[in-house]
Amino acid sequence: MNNVQHLLKLSDEYQVKGIFEQCVKFLEHQPKTKENVMTILMLASLYKIDNLLESCYTTIREMKRRSILKATQQQALAQETLQNIMSQRFERLETFLESCILNLLGL
């Protein structure tokens, strides 16, 4: 993963599109786990790789709160990225609560 981070930085800085695209493909095909998702999210955010951002957020939505907190403490994420993570968590919680209430009311 470190090699990809360095290659992304250099290929972006020197506008070497072919290497940049290969790094993006590598990251897209990496399984997103609680151990690596914040690193991939940080790179996707930094280089504005939207489809990679979405796949990271999909993984994060399924993570437990403690795992998210631990992972975010290990990675220097932008404030906007942290807000997006929390916003998606709140949205998931609201959807779950709404469905529970509807089930309780028999609707």
C-alpha positions in Angstrom: 0.0 0.0 0.0 2.9 2.4 0.7 4.2 2.0 -2.8 0.8 2.9 -4.2 0.7 6.0 -2.0 4.1 7.2 -3.2 3.3 6.4 -6.8 0.0 8.2 -6.6 1.7 11.3 -5.2 4.4 11.3 -7.8 2.2 10.5 -10.8 -0.2 13.2 -9.8 2.6 15.7 -9.2 4.3 15.0 -12.5 1.0 14.3 -14.4 1.9 10.7 -15.4 -1.7 9.6 -16.2 -0.9 6.0 -17.0 0.7 5.3 -13.6 -1.9 7.2 -11.8 -4.7 5.1 -13.5 -2.9 1.9 -12.6 -2.7 2.9 -9.0 -6.4 3.7 -9.0 -7.2 0.3 -10.5 -5.1 -1.4 -7.9 -6.9 0.4 -5.1 -10.3 -0.3 -6.6 -9.6 -4.0 -6.7 -8.2 -4.1 -3.1 -10.7 -5.7 -0.7 -11.8 -2.9 1.6 -11.3 -4.1 5.2 -11.5 -2.3 8.5 -7.7 -2.4 8.6 -7.2 -0.6 5.2 -10.4 1.3 4.4 -9.4 4.5 6.1 -6.1 4.6 4.2 -7.8 4.0 0.9 -10.5 6.6 1.8 -7.8 9.2 2.6 -6.2 8.6 -0.8 -9.5 8.6 -2.6 -10.4 11.9 -0.9 -7.0 13.5 -1.5 -7.1 12.6 -5.3 -10.8 13.0 -5.7 -11.5 9.4 -6.9 -15.2 9.3 -6.5 -16.0 5.7 -7.3 -13.3 4.6 -4.8 -14.8 6.9 -2.2 -18.2 5.2 -2.6 -16.7 1.7 -2.1 -14.9 2.9 1.0 -18.1 4.4 2.4 -20.0 1.2 1.7 -17.5 -0.7 3.8 -17.5 1.9 6.6 -21.3 1.8 6.7 -21.1 -1.8 7.8 -18.3 -1.3 10.4 -19.0 -1.0 14.1 -18.5 2.4 15.8 -15.5 1.3 17.7 -13.7 0.0 14.6 -14.4 3.3 12.9 -13.1 5.3 15.8 -10.0 3.2 16.0 -9.4 3.4 12.3 -9.9 7.2 12.1 -7.5 7.8 15.0 -4.8 5.9 13.1 -5.3 7.9 9.9 -5.1 11.7 9.4 -8.4 12.3 7.7 -9.8 15.7 6.5 -12.6 17.2 8.6 -15.0 16.9 5.6 -14.2 13.2 5.3 -14.9 12.6 8.9 -18.2 14.5 8.6 -19.2 12.3 5.6 -18.5 9.2 7.6 -20.6 10.3 10.6 -23.4 11.6 8.3 -23.6 8.2 6.6 -23.6 6.5 10.0 -26.5 8.7 11.2 -28.4 8.1 8.1 -28.1 4.4 8.5 -29.2 4.6 12.1 -32.2 6.8 11.2 -33.3 4.3 8.5 -33.0 1.4 11.0 -35.0 3.3 13.7 -37.7 4.2 11.2 -38.1 0.6 10.1 -38.2 -0.6 13.7 -40.9 2.0 14.5 -43.0 1.0 11.5 -42.7 -2.7 12.4 -43.8 -1.9 16.0 -46.8 0.0 14.7 -47.6 -2.8 12.3 -47.3 -0.6 9.2 
